[in-house]
Amino acid sequence: MYLATTGRRDAPPTPSGVRRRVPGTVLALGAVSLVTDVSSEMVTAVLPLYLVLGLGLSPLQFGLLDGLSTGATALVRLLGGATADRGGRHKQVAGLGYALSACSRLGLLLAGGATGWIATALAADRLGKGVRTAPRDALITLHSPPDDLGRAFGTHRAMDTTGALLGPLAAFALLSATAEAYEAVFAVSFCVGAFGVLLWLLLVPGRRSAPPRHEPLDTAGAPTAPAPPRARGGLLAAPRSPAYRRIVLCAALLGSATVGDSFLYLLLQRRLDLDATWFPFLPLGAAAVYLLLAVPAGRLADRTGRRRPLLYGHGALLLAYGLLLAPLPGGAVLVGVLGLLGVFYAATDGVLMALAGPFLAEGRQAGGLALVQTAQALARLGAAVAFGAVWTASGPETALVAALVALAAALCCAARLLPKAPQAPTDSTALRED
């Protein structure tokens, strides 16, 4: 397995006087994600209220609905990644995912409160996200220098998070103007999502035109080393590296102890006794911190290694669980939890993809990243269902204590299992990390 340079301290420095810019393709992908996230976060911001307070679902029912719709993406992520790698069809496969998510807003609009139809629409949205995420992240990997992957993913996630900030604001404005008509939110969300699909078609290139990502460039921009051999075989043939398999295992371990954002916002609303009108504002605090820290966290990961930020980010989530249980003033809990949640996403979301990317052979980026994302999604499915069940049976405090203990144990295991930065290859021969 060929291992690319990943920004270690012993990596060759950037030539003097040459300043690397974020590739245009990454910026185009970020613009599409920004618009798409406005659409999706409009719905995400109001969905817990709509389902739990509006339709009267119990926490267990909400956990099942949220977890099952997330778990529905598991096999689709793998299929989407494998299909995108075959023939380099990253743009076509991801575009299909964006279109499916946009159409799911119409499903919510037409469901009319029927739980079955709502579940189908949510599953369609998550399926669309599952189809598009790995090919999109593979495009970022393919168009970015290996030692700048953290910054590239951080820039994309920062633009994506800008949409996450604007989405709840738009939802709040619509709910205020329409006397809490959720249908208006779903309709506008569909229109914004359709615009995101149009941007994808117009701005994102279909194939990579730059030199292969494993070829370092000299000061003139010419390749200085031959490209690695392309991977052969099926979806699981490429990631033979034991280090890569440990990354997949750790993604699953940490995901199994990650409580969904919707539950955390419901816990905050319950603790602070917030009026339902203000509920859509809760994601804004976490999104603002994420936006501010995404690029610095990516740069830090490139310089110091991507393992530590990933662990520290989950440590921030552990502290957020503890704050929700601590006997502190409500204002301190609100600021602390939202801030720590933003730190968690800034230090883990793009960093996990940047950590896994260098262990993947040429032509297997989307499939390999999809496998990491699938392991994480399936683990979070179990976490959502388990948390909702414990909440329903024993109360939110007991469920939160259980989640805290589980995350602490998962962090201890991940600290031992996560690989360090791969060593640079001495020639073009494929290497394997033990």
C-alpha positions as a Markdown table, in Angstrom:
| # | Residue | x | y | z |
|---|---|---|---|---|
| 1 | Met | 0.0 | 0.0 | 0.0 |
| 2 | Tyr | 1.5 | 3.3 | -1.1 |
| 3 | Leu | 1.6 | 5.9 | 1.7 |
| 4 | Ala | 1.7 | 9.6 | 0.7 |
| 5 | Thr | 3.5 | 12.3 | 2.7 |
| 6 | Thr | 1.1 | 13.6 | 5.3 |
| 7 | Gly | 2.7 | 16.8 | 6.6 |
| 8 | Arg | 5.0 | 15.3 | 9.2 |
| 9 | Arg | 7.8 | 17.4 | 10.6 |
| 10 | Asp | 10.3 | 15.3 | 8.6 |
| 11 | Ala | 8.4 | 15.9 | 5.3 |
| 12 | Pro | 10.0 | 17.9 | 2.6 |
| 13 | Pro | 9.3 | 21.6 | 3.1 |
| 14 | Thr | 7.4 | 23.7 | 0.7 |
| 15 | Pro | 9.9 | 25.4 | -1.7 |
| 16 | Ser | 10.9 | 28.9 | -0.6 |
| 17 | Gly | 8.8 | 31.7 | -2.1 |
| 18 | Val | 6.1 | 29.3 | -3.2 |
| 19 | Arg | 2.8 | 29.7 | -1.4 |
| 20 | Arg | 0.2 | 27.0 | -1.9 |
| 21 | Arg | -3.3 | 28.1 | -2.5 |
| 22 | Val | -6.4 | 26.1 | -1.8 |
| 23 | Pro | -7.3 | 24.4 | -5.1 |
| 24 | Gly | -10.1 | 25.9 | -7.0 |
| 25 | Thr | -12.0 | 22.6 | -7.1 |
| 26 | Val | -12.0 | 22.5 | -3.2 |
| 27 | Leu | -13.5 | 26.1 | -3.2 |
| 28 | Ala | -16.1 | 25.0 | -5.8 |
| 29 | Leu | -17.0 | 22.0 | -3.6 |
| 30 | Gly | -17.2 | 24.3 | -0.6 |
| 31 | Ala | -19.6 | 26.6 | -2.4 |
| 32 | Val | -21.9 | 23.7 | -3.3 |
| 33 | Ser | -21.7 | 22.4 | 0.3 |
| 34 | Leu | -22.5 | 25.9 | 1.7 |
| 35 | Val | -25.7 | 26.1 | -0.4 |
| 36 | Thr | -26.7 | 22.5 | 0.3 |
| 37 | Asp | -26.1 | 22.9 | 4.0 |
| 38 | Val | -28.4 | 26.0 | 4.1 |
| 39 | Ser | -31.1 | 23.6 | 2.7 |
| 40 | Ser | -30.4 | 20.7 | 5.0 |
| 41 | Glu | -29.9 | 22.7 | 8.2 |
| 42 | Met | -33.2 | 24.5 | 7.7 |
| 43 | Val | -34.8 | 21.2 | 8.2 |
| 44 | Thr | -32.4 | 19.8 | 10.8 |
| 45 | Ala | -32.9 | 22.8 | 13.0 |
| 46 | Val | -36.7 | 22.4 | 13.3 |
| 47 | Leu | -37.0 | 18.6 | 12.9 |
| 48 | Pro | -36.6 | 17.6 | 16.6 |
| 49 | Leu | -39.3 | 20.2 | 17.6 |
| 50 | Tyr | -41.5 | 19.1 | 14.7 |
| 51 | Leu | -41.3 | 15.4 | 15.6 |
| 52 | Val | -41.1 | 15.4 | 19.4 |
| 53 | Leu | -43.1 | 18.5 | 20.3 |
| 54 | Gly | -45.3 | 18.9 | 17.2 |
| 55 | Leu | -46.1 | 15.2 | 16.5 |
| 56 | Gly | -45.6 | 13.9 | 20.0 |
| 57 | Leu | -42.9 | 11.2 | 19.3 |
| 58 | Ser | -41.2 | 9.8 | 22.4 |
| 59 | Pro | -37.4 | 10.0 | 22.7 |
| 60 | Leu | -37.2 | 6.3 | 21.9 |
| 61 | Gln | -39.3 | 6.8 | 18.7 |
| 62 | Phe | -37.2 | 9.8 | 17.8 |
| 63 | Gly | -34.0 | 7.9 | 18.4 |
| 64 | Leu | -35.2 | 5.0 | 16.2 |
| 65 | Leu | -36.3 | 7.3 | 13.5 |
| 66 | Asp | -33.0 | 9.3 | 13.5 |
| 67 | Gly | -30.8 | 6.3 | 13.9 |
| 68 | Leu | -32.5 | 4.2 | 11.2 |
| 69 | Ser | -32.5 | 7.0 | 8.7 |
| 70 | Thr | -28.7 | 7.4 | 9.4 |
| 71 | Gly | -28.1 | 3.7 | 9.2 |
| 72 | Ala | -29.9 | 3.5 | 5.9 |
| 73 | Thr | -26.8 | 5.2 | 4.3 |
| 74 | Ala | -24.4 | 2.4 | 5.3 |
| 75 | Leu | -24.5 | 0.1 | 2.3 |
| 76 | Val | -25.2 | 3.1 | 0.0 |
| 77 | Arg | -22.0 | 4.8 | 1.1 |
| 78 | Leu | -20.0 | 1.7 | 0.1 |
| 79 | Leu | -21.8 | 1.3 | -3.2 |
| 80 | Gly | -21.5 | 5.0 | -4.0 |
| 81 | Gly | -17.8 | 5.0 | -3.2 |
| 82 | Ala | -17.1 | 1.9 | -5.3 |
| 83 | Thr | -19.2 | 3.2 | -8.2 |
| 84 | Ala | -17.4 | 6.6 | -8.1 |
| 85 | Asp | -14.0 | 5.0 | -8.2 |
| 86 | Arg | -14.9 | 2.9 | -11.2 |
| 87 | Gly | -14.1 | 5.1 | -14.1 |
| 88 | Gly | -13.5 | 8.2 | -12.0 |
| 89 | Arg | -17.2 | 9.0 | -11.9 |
| 90 | His | -17.0 | 11.1 | -8.7 |
| 91 | Lys | -19.0 | 14.0 | -10.0 |
| 92 | Gln | -21.8 | 11.9 | -11.5 |
| 93 | Val | -22.3 | 9.8 | -8.4 |
| 94 | Ala | -22.1 | 12.7 | -5.9 |
| 95 | Gly | -24.4 | 14.8 | -8.1 |
| 96 | Leu | -27.0 | 12.1 | -7.8 |
| 97 | Gly | -26.7 | 12.2 | -4.0 |
| 98 | Tyr | -27.2 | 16.0 | -4.0 |
| 99 | Ala | -30.3 | 15.7 | -6.2 |
| 100 | Leu | -31.8 | 12.9 | -4.0 |
| 101 | Ser | -31.4 | 15.0 | -0.8 |
| 102 | Ala | -33.0 | 18.0 | -2.5 |
| 103 | Cys | -36.0 | 15.9 | -3.6 |
| 104 | Ser | -36.4 | 14.5 | 0.0 |
| 105 | Arg | -37.6 | 18.0 | 1.1 |
| 106 | Leu | -40.6 | 17.5 | -1.1 |
| 107 | Gly | -41.3 | 14.3 | 0.7 |
| 108 | Leu | -41.4 | 16.1 | 4.0 |
| 109 | Leu | -43.6 | 18.7 | 2.5 |
| 110 | Leu | -46.1 | 16.1 | 1.2 |
| 111 | Ala | -45.9 | 13.8 | 4.3 |
| 112 | Gly | -48.5 | 15.8 | 6.2 |
| 113 | Gly | -47.5 | 14.4 | 9.6 |
| 114 | Ala | -47.6 | 10.7 | 8.6 |
| 115 | Thr | -44.7 | 9.1 | 10.5 |
| 116 | Gly | -44.1 | 6.5 | 7.8 |
| 117 | Trp | -43.8 | 9.1 | 5.0 |
| 118 | Ile | -41.6 | 11.3 | 7.2 |
| 119 | Ala | -39.3 | 8.3 | 7.9 |
| 120 | Thr | -39.1 | 7.6 | 4.1 |
| 121 | Ala | -38.2 | 11.3 | 3.3 |
| 122 | Leu | -35.6 | 11.3 | 6.1 |
| 123 | Ala | -34.1 | 8.1 | 4.7 |
| 124 | Ala | -34.0 | 9.6 | 1.2 |
| 125 | Asp | -32.1 | 12.6 | 2.6 |
| 126 | Arg | -29.6 | 10.4 | 4.4 |
| 127 | Leu | -29.3 | 8.1 | 1.4 |
| 128 | Gly | -28.4 | 11.1 | -0.7 |
| 129 | Lys | -25.9 | 12.3 | 1.8 |
| 130 | Gly | -24.4 | 8.8 | 2.0 |
| 131 | Val | -24.1 | 8.6 | -1.8 |
| 132 | Arg | -22.4 | 12.0 | -2.2 |
| 133 | Thr | -20.1 | 12.3 | 0.8 |
| 134 | Ala | -17.3 | 9.8 | -0.1 |
| 135 | Pro | -17.1 | 10.9 | -3.8 |
| 136 | Arg | -17.0 | 14.5 | -2.7 |
| 137 | Asp | -14.3 | 13.9 | -0.1 |
| 138 | Ala | -12.4 | 11.8 | -2.7 |
| 139 | Leu | -12.4 | 14.8 | -5.1 |
| 140 | Ile | -10.9 | 16.9 | -2.3 |
| 141 | Thr | -8.2 | 14.3 | -1.7 |
| 142 | Leu | -7.5 | 14.0 | -5.5 |
| 143 | His | -7.2 | 17.7 | -6.1 |
| 144 | Ser | -5.1 | 18.6 | -3.0 |
| 145 | Pro | -1.4 | 18.1 | -2.1 |
| 146 | Pro | -1.1 | 15.2 | 0.4 |
| 147 | Asp | 0.7 | 17.3 | 3.0 |
| 148 | Asp | -2.1 | 20.0 | 2.8 |
| 149 | Leu | -5.1 | 17.7 | 3.1 |
| 150 | Gly | -5.9 | 18.9 | 6.6 |
| 151 | Arg | -6.1 | 22.5 | 5.4 |
| 152 | Ala | -8.1 | 21.5 | 2.3 |
| 153 | Phe | -10.7 | 19.6 | 4.3 |
| 154 | Gly | -10.7 | 22.4 | 6.9 |
| 155 | Thr | -11.5 | 25.0 | 4.2 |
| 156 | His | -14.2 | 22.9 | 2.8 |
| 157 | Arg | -15.7 | 22.2 | 6.2 |
| 158 | Ala | -15.6 | 25.9 | 7.1 |
| 159 | Met | -17.6 | 26.8 | 3.9 |
| 160 | Asp | -19.9 | 24.0 | 4.6 |
| 161 | Thr | -20.4 | 25.2 | 8.2 |
| 162 | Thr | -21.2 | 28.7 | 6.9 |
| 163 | Gly | -24.3 | 27.1 | 5.4 |
| 164 | Ala | -25.0 | 25.4 | 8.7 |
| 165 | Leu | -25.1 | 28.9 | 10.3 |
| 166 | Leu | -27.4 | 30.4 | 7.7 |
| 167 | Gly | -29.8 | 27.5 | 7.6 |
| 168 | Pro | -31.2 | 27.8 | 11.2 |
| 169 | Leu | -31.4 | 31.6 | 10.7 |
| 170 | Ala | -33.5 | 31.1 | 7.6 |
| 171 | Ala | -35.7 | 28.5 | 9.4 |
| 172 | Phe | -36.3 | 30.8 | 12.4 |
| 173 | Ala | -37.2 | 33.7 | 10.1 |
| 174 | Leu | -39.7 | 31.5 | 8.2 |
| 175 | Leu | -41.3 | 30.1 | 11.4 |
| 176 | Ser | -41.7 | 33.6 | 12.8 |
| 177 | Ala | -43.2 | 35.0 | 9.5 |
| 178 | Thr | -45.6 | 32.1 | 9.0 |
| 179 | Ala | -46.8 | 31.4 | 12.5 |
| 180 | Glu | -44.7 | 28.2 | 12.8 |
| 181 | Ala | -45.7 | 26.7 | 9.5 |
| 182 | Tyr | -43.2 | 23.9 | 9.1 |
| 183 | Glu | -44.4 | 23.3 | 5.5 |
| 184 | Ala | -42.9 | 26.7 | 4.5 |
| 185 | Val | -39.5 | 25.6 | 5.8 |
| 186 | Phe | -39.6 | 22.4 | 3.8 |
| 187 | Ala | -40.7 | 24.2 | 0.6 |
| 188 | Val | -37.9 | 26.8 | 0.8 |
| 189 | Ser | -35.4 | 24.2 | 1.7 |
| 190 | Phe | -36.3 | 22.3 | -1.5 |
| 191 | Cys | -35.7 | 25.4 | -3.6 |
| 192 | Val | -32.3 | 26.1 | -2.0 |
| 193 | Gly | -31.3 | 22.4 | -2.4 |
| 194 | Ala | -32.2 | 22.5 | -6.1 |
| 195 | Phe | -29.9 | 25.6 | -6.5 |
| 196 | Gly | -27.1 | 23.6 | -4.9 |
| 197 | Val | -27.5 | 20.9 | -7.5 |
| 198 | Leu | -27.3 | 23.5 | -10.3 |
| 199 | Leu | -24.1 | 24.9 | -8.8 |
| 200 | Trp | -22.7 | 21.3 | -8.7 |
| 201 | Leu | -23.3 | 20.8 | -12.4 |
| 202 | Leu | -21.8 | 24.2 | -13.3 |
| 203 | Leu | -18.8 | 24.6 | -11.1 |
| 204 | Val | -17.4 | 21.1 | -10.2 |
| 205 | Pro | -15.1 | 19.5 | -12.8 |
| 206 | Gly | -15.8 | 15.9 | -13.7 |
| 207 | Arg | -12.3 | 14.7 | -13.8 |
| 208 | Arg | -9.0 | 15.7 | -12.3 |
| 209 | Ser | -6.8 | 17.7 | -14.5 |
| 210 | Ala | -3.8 | 18.2 | -12.1 |
| 211 | Pro | -1.0 | 15.6 | -11.7 |
| 212 | Pro | -1.8 | 12.6 | -9.6 |
| 213 | Arg | -1.9 | 13.5 | -5.9 |
| 214 | His | 1.0 | 11.3 | -4.9 |
| 215 | Glu | 3.4 | 13.1 | -7.2 |
| 216 | Pro | 5.3 | 15.9 | -5.4 |
| 217 | Leu | 5.9 | 19.0 | -7.5 |
| 218 | Asp | 9.1 | 21.0 | -7.9 |
| 219 | Thr | 9.3 | 24.8 | -7.9 |
| 220 | Ala | 8.3 | 24.8 | -11.6 |
| 221 | Gly | 5.2 | 22.7 | -10.9 |
| 222 | Ala | 6.5 | 19.6 | -12.6 |
| 223 | Pro | 6.2 | 16.1 | -11.1 |
| 224 | Thr | 9.4 | 14.9 | -9.3 |
| 225 | Ala | 8.4 | 11.3 | -8.7 |
| 226 | Pro | 6.4 | 8.6 | -10.5 |
| 227 | Ala | 2.8 | 8.0 | -9.6 |
| 228 | Pro | 2.0 | 4.9 | -7.5 |
| 229 | Pro | 0.4 | 1.9 | -9.1 |
| 230 | Arg | -3.4 | 1.9 | -9.1 |
| 231 | Ala | -5.2 | -0.5 | -6.8 |
| 232 | Arg | -6.8 | -3.6 | -8.3 |
| 233 | Gly | -9.6 | -5.8 | -7.2 |
| 234 | Gly | -12.9 | -5.0 | -5.4 |
| 235 | Leu | -13.9 | -2.4 | -2.9 |
| 236 | Leu | -12.1 | -4.0 | 0.0 |
| 237 | Ala | -9.0 | -5.0 | -1.9 |
| 238 | Ala | -7.3 | -1.6 | -1.7 |
| 239 | Pro | -7.2 | -0.8 | 2.1 |
| 240 | Arg | -4.9 | -3.7 | 3.1 |
| 241 | Ser | -2.9 | -1.6 | 5.4 |
| 242 | Pro | -3.2 | -2.6 | 9.1 |
| 243 | Ala | -3.0 | 1.1 | 10.0 |
| 244 | Tyr | -6.0 | 1.8 | 7.8 |
| 245 | Arg | -8.0 | -1.0 | 9.4 |
| 246 | Arg | -7.3 | 0.5 | 12.8 |
| 247 | Ile | -8.6 | 3.8 | 11.6 |
| 248 | Val | -11.9 | 2.1 | 10.5 |
| 249 | Leu | -12.1 | 0.3 | 13.9 |
| 250 | Cys | -11.5 | 3.5 | 15.9 |
| 251 | Ala | -14.1 | 5.4 | 13.8 |
| 252 | Ala | -16.6 | 2.7 | 14.8 |
| 253 | Leu | -15.6 | 2.7 | 18.5 |
| 254 | Leu | -15.8 | 6.5 | 18.8 |
| 255 | Gly | -19.1 | 6.6 | 16.8 |
| 256 | Ser | -20.7 | 4.1 | 19.1 |
| 257 | Ala | -20.4 | 6.6 | 22.0 |
| 258 | Thr | -21.4 | 9.7 | 20.1 |
| 259 | Val | -24.8 | 11.1 | 21.0 |
| 260 | Gly | -26.5 | 12.8 | 18.1 |
| 261 | Asp | -26.6 | 16.6 | 18.0 |
| 262 | Ser | -30.4 | 16.5 | 18.1 |
| 263 | Phe | -30.4 | 14.8 | 21.5 |
| 264 | Leu | -27.9 | 17.3 | 22.9 |
| 265 | Tyr | -30.1 | 20.2 | 21.7 |
| 266 | Leu | -33.1 | 18.6 | 23.2 |
| 267 | Leu | -31.3 | 18.2 | 26.5 |
| 268 | Leu | -30.3 | 21.8 | 26.5 |
| 269 | Gln | -33.8 | 22.9 | 25.7 |
| 270 | Arg | -35.1 | 20.7 | 28.5 |
| 271 | Arg | -32.5 | 22.0 | 31.0 |
| 272 | Leu | -32.9 | 25.7 | 30.1 |
| 273 | Asp | -36.6 | 25.5 | 29.5 |
| 274 | Leu | -36.2 | 27.3 | 26.3 |
| 275 | Asp | -39.2 | 28.5 | 24.3 |
| 276 | Ala | -39.7 | 26.4 | 21.1 |
| 277 | Thr | -39.3 | 29.6 | 19.0 |
| 278 | Trp | -35.6 | 29.8 | 20.1 |
| 279 | Phe | -34.8 | 26.2 | 19.5 |
| 280 | Pro | -33.5 | 26.6 | 15.9 |
| 281 | Phe | -30.8 | 29.0 | 17.3 |
| 282 | Leu | -29.1 | 26.3 | 19.3 |
| 283 | Pro | -27.1 | 24.9 | 16.4 |
| 284 | Leu | -25.7 | 28.3 | 15.6 |
| 285 | Gly | -23.4 | 28.5 | 18.6 |
| 286 | Ala | -21.7 | 25.1 | 17.7 |
| 287 | Ala | -21.6 | 26.0 | 14.0 |
| 288 | Ala | -19.9 | 29.4 | 14.7 |
| 289 | Val | -17.2 | 27.8 | 16.7 |
| 290 | Tyr | -16.8 | 25.1 | 14.0 |
| 291 | Leu | -16.5 | 27.8 | 11.4 |
| 292 | Leu | -13.8 | 29.6 | 13.3 |
| 293 | Leu | -11.7 | 26.6 | 14.1 |
| 294 | Ala | -12.1 | 24.3 | 11.0 |
| 295 | Val | -9.2 | 25.7 | 9.0 |
| 296 | Pro | -6.8 | 26.2 | 12.0 |
| 297 | Ala | -7.6 | 22.7 | 13.2 |
| 298 | Gly | -6.8 | 21.4 | 9.7 |
| 299 | Arg | -3.5 | 23.2 | 9.6 |
| 300 | Leu | -2.6 | 22.0 | 13.1 |
| 301 | Ala | -3.3 | 18.5 | 12.0 |
| 302 | Asp | -1.0 | 18.8 | 9.0 |
| 303 | Arg | 1.8 | 20.0 | 11.2 |
| 304 | Thr | 1.5 | 17.8 | 14.2 |
| 305 | Gly | -0.2 | 14.8 | 12.9 |
| 306 | Arg | -3.9 | 14.1 | 12.5 |
| 307 | Arg | -4.1 | 11.6 | 15.3 |
| 308 | Arg | -4.0 | 14.0 | 18.3 |
| 309 | Pro | -6.6 | 16.5 | 17.0 |
| 310 | Leu | -9.0 | 13.6 | 16.5 |
| 311 | Leu | -8.6 | 12.4 | 20.0 |
| 312 | Tyr | -8.7 | 15.9 | 21.5 |
| 313 | Gly | -11.9 | 16.6 | 19.6 |
| 314 | His | -13.6 | 13.6 | 21.1 |
| 315 | Gly | -12.3 | 14.7 | 24.5 |
| 316 | Ala | -14.2 | 18.0 | 23.9 |
| 317 | Leu | -17.4 | 16.0 | 23.3 |
| 318 | Leu | -16.7 | 14.1 | 26.6 |
| 319 | Leu | -16.5 | 17.5 | 28.4 |
| 320 | Ala | -19.8 | 18.5 | 26.8 |
| 321 | Tyr | -21.5 | 15.5 | 28.2 |
| 322 | Gly | -20.1 | 16.3 | 31.6 |
| 323 | Leu | -21.3 | 19.9 | 31.5 |
| 324 | Leu | -24.8 | 18.7 | 30.8 |
| 325 | Leu | -24.6 | 16.7 | 34.0 |
| 326 | Ala | -22.8 | 19.4 | 36.1 |
| 327 | Pro | -24.8 | 21.6 | 38.6 |
| 328 | Leu | -23.8 | 24.8 | 36.9 |
| 329 | Pro | -25.8 | 27.9 | 35.9 |
| 330 | Gly | -27.8 | 27.4 | 32.7 |
| 331 | Gly | -26.0 | 30.1 | 30.8 |
| 332 | Ala | -22.6 | 28.6 | 31.5 |
| 333 | Val | -23.9 | 25.2 | 30.4 |
| 334 | Leu | -25.3 | 26.6 | 27.2 |
| 335 | Val | -22.1 | 28.4 | 26.1 |
| 336 | Gly | -19.9 | 25.5 | 27.2 |
| 337 | Val | -21.8 | 22.7 | 25.5 |
| 338 | Leu | -22.2 | 24.6 | 22.2 |
| 339 | Gly | -18.6 | 25.7 | 22.2 |
| 340 | Leu | -17.3 | 22.2 | 23.0 |
| 341 | Leu | -19.6 | 20.7 | 20.3 |
| 342 | Gly | -18.0 | 23.1 | 17.7 |
| 343 | Val | -14.5 | 22.2 | 18.9 |
| 344 | Phe | -15.5 | 18.5 | 18.5 |
| 345 | Tyr | -16.5 | 18.9 | 14.9 |
| 346 | Ala | -13.6 | 21.2 | 13.9 |
| 347 | Ala | -11.1 | 18.7 | 15.3 |
| 348 | Thr | -12.7 | 15.5 | 14.0 |
| 349 | Asp | -14.8 | 15.8 | 10.9 |
| 350 | Gly | -12.4 | 16.7 | 8.1 |
| 351 | Val | -9.4 | 15.5 | 10.1 |
| 352 | Leu | -10.6 | 11.9 | 10.1 |
| 353 | Met | -10.8 | 12.0 | 6.3 |
| 354 | Ala | -7.4 | 13.6 | 6.1 |
| 355 | Leu | -6.0 | 10.9 | 8.4 |
| 356 | Ala | -7.4 | 8.0 | 6.3 |
| 357 | Gly | -6.7 | 9.4 | 2.8 |
| 358 | Pro | -3.0 | 8.8 | 2.6 |
| 359 | Phe | -3.4 | 5.1 | 3.4 |
| 360 | Leu | -5.6 | 4.6 | 0.2 |
| 361 | Ala | -4.2 | 3.5 | -3.1 |
| 362 | Glu | -4.8 | 5.6 | -6.3 |
| 363 | Gly | -8.2 | 4.8 | -7.7 |
| 364 | Arg | -9.7 | 3.7 | -4.3 |
| 365 | Gln | -10.1 | 7.0 | -2.5 |
| 366 | Ala | -13.9 | 7.1 | -2.6 |
| 367 | Gly | -14.3 | 3.5 | -1.6 |
| 368 | Gly | -11.8 | 3.7 | 1.2 |
| 369 | Leu | -13.3 | 6.8 | 2.7 |
| 370 | Ala | -16.8 | 5.4 | 2.3 |
| 371 | Leu | -15.7 | 2.4 | 4.5 |
| 372 | Val | -14.6 | 4.7 | 7.2 |
| 373 | Gln | -17.8 | 6.7 | 7.0 |
| 374 | Thr | -19.9 | 3.6 | 7.0 |
| 375 | Ala | -18.3 | 2.2 | 10.1 |
| 376 | Gln | -19.0 | 5.5 | 11.8 |
| 377 | Ala | -22.6 | 5.8 | 10.6 |
| 378 | Leu | -23.5 | 2.2 | 11.7 |
| 379 | Ala | -22.0 | 2.9 | 15.1 |
| 380 | Arg | -23.9 | 6.1 | 15.5 |
| 381 | Leu | -27.1 | 4.2 | 14.5 |
| 382 | Gly | -26.6 | 2.0 | 17.5 |
| 383 | Ala | -25.7 | 4.9 | 19.7 |
| 384 | Ala | -28.9 | 6.8 | 18.8 |
| 385 | Val | -31.2 | 3.9 | 19.4 |
| 386 | Ala | -29.5 | 3.0 | 22.7 |
| 387 | Phe | -29.5 | 6.5 | 24.0 |
| 388 | Gly | -33.2 | 7.0 | 23.1 |
| 389 | Ala | -34.1 | 3.6 | 24.8 |
| 390 | Val | -32.2 | 4.4 | 28.0 |
| 391 | Trp | -33.7 | 7.9 | 28.1 |
| 392 | Thr | -37.2 | 6.5 | 27.7 |
| 393 | Ala | -36.6 | 3.8 | 30.3 |
| 394 | Ser | -34.6 | 5.6 | 33.0 |
| 395 | Gly | -34.5 | 9.3 | 32.1 |
| 396 | Pro | -32.1 | 11.6 | 30.3 |
| 397 | Glu | -29.5 | 11.8 | 33.2 |
| 398 | Thr | -29.0 | 8.1 | 33.2 |
| 399 | Ala | -28.7 | 8.0 | 29.4 |
| 400 | Leu | -26.1 | 10.8 | 29.5 |
| 401 | Val | -24.0 | 9.1 | 32.2 |
| 402 | Ala | -24.0 | 5.9 | 30.2 |
| 403 | Ala | -22.9 | 7.8 | 27.1 |
| 404 | Leu | -20.1 | 9.6 | 29.1 |
| 405 | Val | -18.7 | 6.3 | 30.4 |
| 406 | Ala | -18.9 | 4.7 | 26.9 |
| 407 | Leu | -17.1 | 7.6 | 25.3 |
| 408 | Ala | -14.3 | 7.6 | 27.9 |
| 409 | Ala | -13.7 | 3.9 | 27.3 |
| 410 | Ala | -13.7 | 4.4 | 23.5 |
| 411 | Leu | -11.2 | 7.2 | 23.8 |
| 412 | Cys | -8.8 | 5.0 | 25.8 |
| 413 | Cys | -9.0 | 2.3 | 23.1 |
| 414 | Ala | -8.6 | 4.7 | 20.3 |
| 415 | Ala | -5.6 | 6.3 | 21.9 |
| 416 | Arg | -3.8 | 2.9 | 21.7 |
| 417 | Leu | -5.1 | 1.9 | 18.3 |
| 418 | Leu | -4.9 | 5.0 | 16.1 |
| 419 | Pro | -1.8 | 4.9 | 13.9 |
| 420 | Lys | 0.8 | 7.6 | 13.8 |
| 421 | Ala | 1.8 | 9.5 | 10.7 |
| 422 | Pro | 3.0 | 7.0 | 8.0 |
| 423 | Gln | 6.6 | 7.0 | 7.1 |
| 424 | Ala | 7.6 | 8.4 | 3.7 |
| 425 | Pro | 8.4 | 5.8 | 1.1 |
| 426 | Thr | 12.0 | 5.6 | -0.1 |
| 427 | Asp | 11.0 | 4.8 | -3.7 |
| 428 | Ser | 8.0 | 4.1 | -5.8 |
| 429 | Thr | 7.6 | 0.6 | -4.4 |
| 430 | Ala | 4.3 | 0.1 | -2.5 |
| 431 | Leu | 4.7 | 0.2 | 1.2 |
| 432 | Arg | 2.7 | -1.2 | 4.1 |
| 433 | Glu | 2.4 | 0.2 | 7.6 |
| 434 | Asp | 2.3 | -2.1 | 10.5 |
